[in-house]
Amino acid sequence: MKLILTDDVDTLGKRGDVVDVADGYARNFLLPKKKAIKANDGALAQAESIREARIEADRKAKETAENIATQLVGSRVVLAAQAGDEGQLYGSVGAGDIVEGIKRFTGIELERGQVAIDNPIKAIGLHEIQIKVHPEVEFPLTLDVIPA
């Protein structure tokens, strides 16, 4: 059965794609959950406009991500945290603290999910973290944790 996806389906495609699936999969899952509509001439024209809008939105999102990357690459963000005499933090610095520090120093707002750290930072000093603002745009950022 030929369908037009109205929502992203992980194993099948993105919104606006025309797919050919088994009748049972279409009747039992895609159509009842409103993840697809049957393909006809009018719907195919609509699918083309949906696909073009999705491509344009993806292009704009990547362009915005590249602008953020050019502003942040090479910069150092300083965070103050309570630490003991040996340089160990009393707590830890997590993604939320990093996002707040970036906003305070640069004015750029990121989401916690865009900051990639393996483990929370528990010591003072320089730390290299990865910022992933788009699936195709990822860059390193130097984080300087100082005792408060």
N, C-alpha and C positions, 0 to 999 in steps of 0.2 A: 504494500500500500504506500502510495506517495503522500508525504505529509510535509508541512512547513512548521518548523519549530518556533514556538512563541516564547520559549524560555530556554536557557542553556541547559543541556543534558550532558553530563560528564562523558559518558561513553559514546554519545551519538553526534553531537555538534553544538554549535552556538545558535543564538536567537537569529531567526531569519533564514537559516539554512534549509534547503530542500533535501529531504532524506527519503530513502526507500526502506521500509521496515516490514517485518512480518505482520500479518493482519491481527494476530492475537496480541502482539505487543502494542499495536496501535489502539485496538479496542479496549484492552484491559488496563493499560497504564497511561499512555500518552494522551489520548483524547479525554478520558474521565478526569485526569489531573490538570487538564487545560495547559499541557505543555506543548501541544501541537494542534494544528487545524488541517483539515483535508485540503489537498492542493487542487485548485481549479484555476482558470485563467485569471480571474480577478484577484484571487489570493496570491498567485505567483507574482503579479505586479506589486502587490502590497509587500510581499516577502523581499522583493528587490529593494524597495525603499527602506525597509527595516534593516536589511544588510548594509546598505549604504550609510544609514544613520549610525549603525554600530561601528563601522570602519572609521567614520569621521570622529566619533566619540573616543575610540581607541587611539587615534592619531593625536587628538587634543590632550588626552591623558598622558601619553608618552612625551609630548612636547612640554607639558607642565612638569613632569618628572625630570626631564633633562634640564629645565631651568633651575629647579631646586638643587639638582646635583652640581651644576656649575657654581651656584652660590655657596654650597657647603664644602665642596672638595677643597682639601688643603687647610681648612679651618680647624681650630682647636676649641673645644667646649670645656669650660672649667666648671666643676661641681665641687661644692664644699660639703663634707660629711663629717660627722663625729667619729673620731678615731682615737685609739689608745696610743701609748708611747711607742709601740713596736710597728705602727703603721697599719694595724688591722682595724677595720671599721667595726663599730659597735653593731651596726645593722648591715645593710648591703645597698648597692646602687642597682636598681633594676631598670627595665625599659621605660616605665612611667617617669622615673626621675630623669632619665636621659632626654626624653621628649620635652619635659618641662625645662630642662637646661638649654636645649637647642632653641626653644621658643623665647626664653629669656635673653639669650645672647644674640640671636640672629633675627628673631621675629617670625621665623618660619614654623608653621604648625605641621607636625607629623602625627601619625597614629602609632600607638604602641606596637602594633603588628609589623610596622615598617622597620623597627630596630631589631637587628639580629644579634643577640648575645647568647652564647651557649649556657653560661652560668652567671648568676648575679655577681657583680664586682664586689669583693670583700676586702680590698687593700687599696691604700693610697698609691698614686703614681700615674703613669701614662698607660692608657689601654686603647687598643685598636679595636673598633667595632665596625660592623657592616650596616649600612643603611640601604634598604631595598624599597624604593618608592614606586617601582613599576616592575613587572616581570622581566623587562629587558634593561632596566636601569638600576644598577647596584654600585655602590662606591664605599670606600673606607672613610672613617671619621676618627680623629684622635680625641680621646676623652681624657682630661686631666683631673683626677680626683685629688683634692687637697684637704688637709685636716681643717675643720672649722674651729 
